[in-house]
Amino acid sequence: MNHPFTRNLVRSGRELEFPADKLATDVLIESAIPIDIKCSGGICGACKCRPVSGEVEHRDLVLSKMQREEADILCQSRAAEAGGVVEVDL
């Protein structure tokens, strides 16, 4: 189940709200954040970035358990809790 959360973009200094009814990549595109997207389904890994802080709920099919410590697939990942905050290196 999706829930709203916040993603802080460390390099750009922006804070974006992600509603429950939108893919994270849609919000990033609408906010003019340049990211690579191919599938939007969590299977290609094109939108991979480095998480900085926050608890991420990984929903992708690309990353291994070990890789999830150092990577985040933007199109499918969300904060683990409703109202949570995830910082990423964007």
Sequence and secondary structure as in RCSB ss.txt:
>XXXX:A:sequence
MNHPFTRNLVRSGRELEFPADKLATDVLIESAIPIDIKCSGGICGACKCRPVSGEVEHRDLVLSKMQREEADILC
QSRAAEAGGVVEVDL
>XXXX:A:secstr
    EEEEETTTTEEEEE TTS HHHHHHHTT     S SSSSS TTEE EEES EE   SS  TTGGGT EETT
T EESSTT EEEE  
